[in-house]
Amino acid sequence: MKNNLLQESFDLIKSNPGLTSESIPLDIIDYWKIDDPEDVDTENDDAWTIFMYAFLKYKKEQGIESFEITTEELMKIFVDWQFIINLAFIHKVQLMKISPFPLLDFDNMDELEFEMFMD
């Protein structure tokens, strides 16, 4: 099952660069989220693997084949991404709804605004 979700994740990212909180399946968003992103095991955590795949694919789609980034900068982007992933999960399972927002727009995560409302 785990390997299936990992491959489904890669396929979803590859075929949906504009993936939003509304269009992602619940089982996938649940698979992507982790409770403490600042304590991620970068060698063994599939959430990190998925993030890196999505992040590098995003850069490549922008025409960026090579770039430099510090560990601290990369971890900040990962933590921000996990915040967005967790909001998407809340949207899927809670009474509070959030207007759709992009999940793979790494350059603009700091500027996202969320419209939240009760069901």
Residue pairs with C-beta under 8 A, 6 or more apart in sequence:
2 46
5 27
5 28
5 31
5 46
6 31
6 46
6 49
6 50
8 28
9 28
9 31
9 32
9 46
9 50
9 53
10 50
10 53
12 19
12 24
12 28
13 19
13 50
13 53
13 54
13 57
13 104
14 57
16 23
17 57
17 58
17 61
17 104
18 102
18 104
19 102
19 103
19 104
20 100
20 101
20 102
20 103
21 29
21 84
21 87
21 88
21 91
21 92
21 98
21 100
21 101
21 103
22 91
22 100
23 100
24 88
24 103
26 89
26 92
26 93
29 85
29 88
29 89
29 92
30 89
31 46
31 47
31 50
32 47
32 50
32 85
33 47
33 82
33 85
33 86
33 89
34 40
34 45
34 47
34 82
37 47
37 78
37 79
37 82
37 83
38 75
38 79
40 47
40 48
40 78
41 48
42 48
47 82
48 78
51 78
51 81
54 81
54 104
54 106
55 77
55 81
55 106
58 104
58 105
58 106
59 67
59 106
77 106
77 109
80 109
80 110
81 103
81 106
81 109
84 101
84 103
84 109
84 112
85 103
87 98
87 101
87 114
88 98
88 101
88 103
90 96
90 98
91 97
91 98
95 118
95 119
96 116
96 117
96 118
96 119
97 116
97 117
97 118
97 119
98 114
98 115
98 116
99 114
99 115
99 116
101 112
101 114
102 108
102 112
105 112
